[in-house]
């Protein structure tokens, strides 16, 4: 076995990005240019369902993982049977459902007595060294992401109802991931402008913290510096 060098996470991240770009382009082609086929929906939905199944199973949520796996089997079954389901409606359900699922995942952590999702991730990345001000900021970022995902679902529904399908497909497949990248970039710049006390971290650090699930031990959280 080769040792895990610092370059390997970068290669993994690049591979994930390239796979994501290939999936977006392939999905857009299936939606707008491929001949109608029962297998189109399988090609669009299966990668997302497989990712959910693997992630849920590794996180110990076996019921959710099993449901996602059964959904893949069901899609393949309907394709083998030659059943034509309106692909446009399913594509809409995929896009809106994914955004609402993420909105629920972020928003549910804003309930009283819970720790906001971004606060939890920041604590893992920064080894629990969050000041009260930083905690408030990360909670606001969690709210911002919640509203973002709700907004994307609303725009998706509006475009699907009011514009032609090709316009909606451009929004869903090409503009949506670009908007996520812009949201990340804007928040990154705002974070270090408003809170330069945040330790500089990379995307790979955040991914590793999310995968490991627990922050490394650290000293008690610092207090805000005196004004």
C-alpha positions as CSV (number, residue, x, y, z in Angstrom):
1,X,0.0,0.0,0.0
2,X,1.2,3.5,-0.8
3,X,1.3,6.1,1.9
4,X,-1.3,8.8,1.8
5,X,0.6,11.8,0.5
6,X,-0.7,15.4,0.6
7,X,-1.3,15.2,-3.2
8,X,-3.7,12.3,-3.0
9,X,-6.7,14.2,-1.5
10,X,-6.2,16.8,-4.3
11,X,-6.3,14.1,-6.9
12,X,-9.4,12.6,-5.3
13,X,-11.1,16.0,-5.3
14,X,-10.2,16.6,-8.9
15,X,-11.6,13.2,-9.9
16,X,-14.8,14.0,-8.1
17,X,-15.1,17.4,-9.8
18,X,-14.4,15.8,-13.3
19,X,-17.0,13.1,-12.6
20,X,-19.5,15.7,-11.6
21,X,-18.9,17.7,-14.7
22,X,-19.3,14.6,-16.9
23,X,-22.5,13.8,-15.1
24,X,-23.9,17.3,-15.7
25,X,-23.1,17.3,-19.4
26,X,-24.4,13.7,-19.8
27,X,-27.6,14.6,-18.0
28,X,-28.2,17.7,-20.0
29,X,-27.7,15.7,-23.3
30,X,-30.1,13.0,-22.1
31,X,-32.7,15.6,-21.2
32,X,-32.5,17.7,-24.4
33,X,-30.9,15.7,-27.3
34,X,-31.2,12.0,-26.8
35,X,-34.1,10.0,-28.3
36,X,-36.8,9.2,-25.8
37,X,-36.1,6.0,-24.0
38,X,-37.2,4.4,-20.8
39,X,-33.5,4.2,-19.9
40,X,-33.0,7.9,-20.0
41,X,-34.5,8.3,-16.5
42,X,-32.3,5.5,-15.3
43,X,-29.2,7.3,-16.6
44,X,-30.2,10.6,-15.0
45,X,-31.4,9.4,-11.6
46,X,-29.2,6.4,-10.8
47,X,-25.9,8.2,-10.1
48,X,-27.6,10.4,-7.6
49,X,-29.4,7.5,-6.0
50,X,-26.3,5.4,-5.8
51,X,-24.4,8.3,-4.1
52,X,-27.2,8.7,-1.6
53,X,-27.3,4.9,-0.9
54,X,-23.5,4.7,-0.4
55,X,-23.4,7.8,1.8
56,X,-26.4,6.8,3.9
57,X,-25.0,3.2,4.4
58,X,-21.6,4.5,5.5
59,X,-23.3,7.0,7.8
60,X,-25.2,4.1,9.4
61,X,-28.6,5.1,7.9
62,X,-29.2,1.7,6.5
63,X,-32.9,2.2,5.9
64,X,-32.3,5.3,3.7
65,X,-29.6,3.4,1.9
66,X,-31.8,0.5,1.2
67,X,-34.6,2.7,0.0
68,X,-32.3,4.4,-2.5
69,X,-31.0,1.1,-3.7
70,X,-34.6,-0.2,-4.2
71,X,-35.4,2.9,-6.1
72,X,-32.5,2.2,-8.5
73,X,-33.8,-1.4,-8.9
74,X,-37.3,0.0,-9.5
75,X,-36.1,2.4,-12.2
76,X,-34.3,-0.4,-14.0
77,X,-37.4,-2.6,-13.7
78,X,-39.6,0.0,-15.3
79,X,-37.1,0.5,-18.1
80,X,-36.8,-3.3,-18.8
81,X,-40.6,-3.4,-18.9
82,X,-40.6,-0.6,-21.5
83,X,-42.8,1.6,-19.3
84,X,-42.6,5.2,-20.5
85,X,-42.8,7.6,-17.6
86,X,-42.8,11.3,-18.5
87,X,-39.1,12.0,-18.2
88,X,-39.5,15.8,-17.9
89,X,-41.6,15.5,-14.8
90,X,-39.1,13.1,-13.3
91,X,-36.3,15.4,-14.1
92,X,-38.2,18.3,-12.4
93,X,-38.8,16.0,-9.4
94,X,-35.1,15.2,-9.2
95,X,-34.0,18.8,-9.3
96,X,-36.7,20.2,-7.0
97,X,-36.5,17.2,-4.6
98,X,-32.7,17.4,-4.3
99,X,-32.9,21.1,-3.4
100,X,-35.7,20.7,-0.9
101,X,-33.9,17.7,0.7
102,X,-30.8,19.9,1.2
103,X,-33.0,22.8,2.5
104,X,-34.5,20.4,5.0
105,X,-31.1,19.0,6.0
106,X,-29.7,22.5,6.7
107,X,-32.9,24.0,8.1
108,X,-33.7,21.2,10.5
109,X,-30.4,22.0,12.4
110,X,-31.6,25.5,13.1
111,X,-34.3,24.3,15.5
112,X,-34.0,25.4,19.1
113,X,-31.7,23.2,21.0
114,X,-29.8,22.0,17.9
115,X,-26.4,23.0,16.5
116,X,-26.5,24.5,13.1
117,X,-25.0,22.3,10.4
118,X,-22.3,24.8,9.3
119,X,-21.4,25.4,13.0
120,X,-20.9,21.6,13.4
121,X,-18.7,21.4,10.3
122,X,-16.7,24.6,11.3
123,X,-16.1,23.1,14.8
124,X,-14.7,20.0,13.2
125,X,-12.5,21.8,10.8
126,X,-11.2,24.3,13.4
127,X,-10.8,21.8,16.2
128,X,-13.7,23.3,18.2
129,X,-11.9,26.7,18.4
130,X,-15.0,28.8,17.7
131,X,-15.7,32.0,19.4
132,X,-19.3,33.0,20.2
133,X,-19.2,35.5,17.3
134,X,-18.0,32.8,14.9
135,X,-20.8,30.5,16.2
136,X,-23.4,33.1,15.4
137,X,-21.9,33.7,12.0
138,X,-21.9,30.0,11.1
139,X,-25.5,29.8,12.2
140,X,-26.4,32.6,9.8
141,X,-24.5,30.8,7.0
142,X,-26.6,27.7,7.6
143,X,-29.8,29.9,7.3
144,X,-28.4,31.4,4.1
145,X,-27.9,28.0,2.5
146,X,-31.4,26.9,3.6
147,X,-32.9,29.9,1.9
148,X,-30.7,29.4,-1.1
149,X,-31.9,25.8,-1.7
150,X,-35.6,26.8,-1.2
151,X,-35.1,29.6,-3.7
152,X,-33.5,27.3,-6.2
153,X,-36.5,24.9,-5.9
154,X,-38.9,27.8,-6.4
155,X,-37.0,29.1,-9.5
156,X,-36.9,25.6,-10.9
157,X,-40.7,25.2,-10.6
158,X,-41.3,28.7,-12.1
159,X,-39.1,28.1,-15.1
160,X,-40.6,24.6,-15.7
161,X,-44.1,26.2,-15.7
162,X,-43.4,29.4,-17.6
163,X,-40.4,28.6,-20.0
164,X,-39.6,25.9,-22.5
165,X,-38.0,22.7,-21.3
166,X,-34.6,23.5,-22.9
167,X,-34.4,26.7,-20.9
168,X,-35.2,24.8,-17.7
169,X,-32.6,22.2,-18.5
170,X,-29.9,24.8,-18.9
171,X,-30.8,26.2,-15.5
172,X,-31.0,22.8,-13.8
173,X,-27.9,21.1,-15.3
174,X,-25.5,24.0,-16.0
175,X,-26.5,27.1,-14.0
176,X,-27.4,25.3,-10.8
177,X,-23.9,23.8,-10.1
178,X,-22.4,27.2,-11.2
179,X,-24.6,28.9,-8.7
180,X,-23.4,26.6,-5.9
181,X,-19.8,27.4,-6.7
182,X,-20.5,31.1,-6.7
183,X,-22.3,30.7,-3.4
184,X,-19.3,28.9,-1.9
185,X,-16.9,31.6,-3.2
186,X,-19.0,34.5,-2.0
187,X,-19.3,33.1,1.4
188,X,-15.6,32.3,1.6
189,X,-14.7,35.9,0.7
190,X,-17.3,37.3,3.1
191,X,-16.2,35.0,6.0
192,X,-12.6,36.2,6.0
193,X,-13.6,39.8,5.4
194,X,-15.9,39.8,8.4
195,X,-14.0,37.3,10.6
196,X,-10.3,37.2,9.8
197,X,-9.9,35.2,13.0
198,X,-11.1,32.1,11.1
199,X,-8.2,29.8,10.4
200,X,-7.6,29.4,6.7
201,X,-8.7,25.9,5.6
202,X,-9.2,24.1,2.3
203,X,-12.2,22.3,0.8
204,X,-10.3,19.1,1.4
205,X,-10.1,19.9,5.1
206,X,-13.9,20.3,5.2
207,X,-14.5,17.0,3.3
208,X,-12.2,15.1,5.6
209,X,-13.9,16.6,8.7
210,X,-17.3,15.7,7.3
211,X,-16.3,12.1,6.5
212,X,-14.6,11.5,9.8
213,X,-17.6,12.8,11.7
214,X,-15.8,13.9,14.9
215,X,-13.5,16.8,15.5
216,X,-10.1,16.0,16.9
217,X,-9.7,16.9,20.6
218,X,-8.9,20.5,21.3
219,X,-8.7,22.9,24.2
220,X,-11.8,24.9,25.4
221,X,-13.2,27.2,22.8
222,X,-11.7,30.7,22.9
223,X,-13.6,33.8,23.8
224,X,-14.1,36.7,21.5
225,X,-11.2,39.2,21.7
226,X,-12.0,42.4,23.7
227,X,-13.2,45.3,21.5
